Amino acid sequence: MLTDWSYRLVDEPDEINAAGFIDLFRIWEARRGAADQAALADLDEPVLADWSGRLFSVDVAQPVPHFKRIGANLVDLFGADLSGRAIDQESVGVGARRMAFMYAEVRSTGKVALASGLRVGPAVGVQVYSVIHLPLQEPKGKIRLVLGGLILGTVVVAGGSGC
């Protein structure tokens, strides 16, 4: 289960670099060129190969955002393949309302969001994770999808009797 989830909208590459997402951000930035956001068509599989398994996309144009595709590492993180499912229908442990609000902000502002929290479970103990959310535009310039990338941090506490 994911807990203690928070996010912030960011403008500065320094914040993105500190969170460990600078490579993925630079790909997105290079593909967008002079546009406000990159388009999904600009982000082909070979370009994103280093992030394989750690990417997901969310359709934010629907009244309730839906996961479109989920990488293998995220299936493990959530314990299920959430592709095609609305975020309010899934118990990912982070509050679907807050997540939907974040996606609405990313869609309306076109800004990148960074999120972080804790993964808690018997197999992993407590593990820190971070996620970047990159807006993707349609040909007409509207944001329909958000591309997400995941970084799992170190295990804080695993198994045992605790501290």
N, C-alpha and C positions, 0 to 999 in steps of 0.2 A: 504494500500500500504506500502511496505517496502522501507525505504530510508536510506541514510547515512551508507551504508553497507561497512564494511571493514573486512579483515581477516589477519591472520598471521599463519605461520607454527610454531609448538611448539615441543620442546623436553622434557621439564621439567614438571613433575607432579605438581610442585608448581604453574605454570601458569594455569594448568587445574583446580587445586583445587580452585584458586582464582576466576575462571570463574564459579564455581559451578557444574562442571561436573566430579568430582573425582570419584563418585560412578560408573557412566557409564564407565569411563576410566578404572577403576580397574577391572570391569567385562571383558572388551575387553582385557586388559593386561593379566589377569589370563587365559583366553581362548586361547590366542595366544601361551602361554608357551615359548618355545625356538624359535618359528618362528618369522619372522619380523612383521607379522600381524595375526590377528585372521581370521578364515574362517567363512562364514555366517552359516554354519552347526553347528559351535560351540556355536552360540548365539541363544539358543532356547527361546521360548515364556516365560516359567516360570522364566528364569533367568532375562529377561528384563521386567517383569511385572510392576515394579515401574515406568518404562518409557513409559508404554502403552499410546498411543495417541500422544506422543511427539516425536516419532521416524519416520524416513523416510529413504529410500534407493535410491541411484542414480546409474544407470548403467553408468560407466565412460569408458567402453571399446568401445563404439560407437563413431563415429566422433563427434557427438553432444550428450553430456550427456542427459540421459532421467531419469525422476523420475520413480522408479519402484513401490514403495509403499509409501503412505502418511498416517500418523496417523491422528486421528480425530481432534486433536488440531491444526494440520497444515492445514487441510482443512479449519478450521475456520480462521486461520491466512491469508491464501491465498485467501479465499473466494470461493474456488473451489477444487475439488479433481483433482490433477495434475498427478495422477498415469498414467504411460504410455506415458506421454507427454514430448517432448524435451524441455529443458530449454530455448532454443532460441525462442520457439513458445509462451511462456507465459510471460505475463506482471506481474512479481512479484515486479516490481519497483526497482530492485537492479542492473540492467545491466547484461544481460545474458552473454555478453562477459567476464566480470570480473569473473562471477561465473564459466564459462567454463574454464577459465585460472586457477582458484583455483583448480578445480577438476583435471585438467591436472597435476598441481604441486603435489597434493596429490598422484595421480596415479604414477607419475614418481619418486617421492622421498620416498613414503611409510610413510610420516610423517602425524601426526595429524594436523588438521587445526582448529583454533577457529575463528569464525566470529561473528560480532555484528552489530547492527544498530537500527533503530527506526521504529516502526509500527505507521503509521499515518492514521487516519480515523475518520469520524464523530462519530462513536459509542465509540471509545476508546480514542480519542484525540491523544496524543503522548505517546507511550509505548516503553520502551527499551526491546530488545530481544538479546539473545546469542544462538549460535549454535556451536556444536562440530561436526567435520567430521572425522570419523574413517575409515581408509582403511581396506577392507576385501579382502583376497586372495582366489583364486581358488585352487583346488588341485595341480596344477602345479606351484603354487607360484606367479602367475601373479595377479595383482589387477584388479578386474572387477567391484566391487561394493564399494560404500562408504556408511557407516551407519551414519546418522545424528541424533542428539538429540537436542531438543529445550528447552530453558528456557525463559519464558516470565517474564520480570521484572515488576516493578511498573509502574503505569500510571503516566506520568510526568504532563500532562495537559489533562483534560477530560471535554468536553462540555464547557458551559459558554462563556463568552466574552473574555477570555484570560487574560493576565497580564496587 
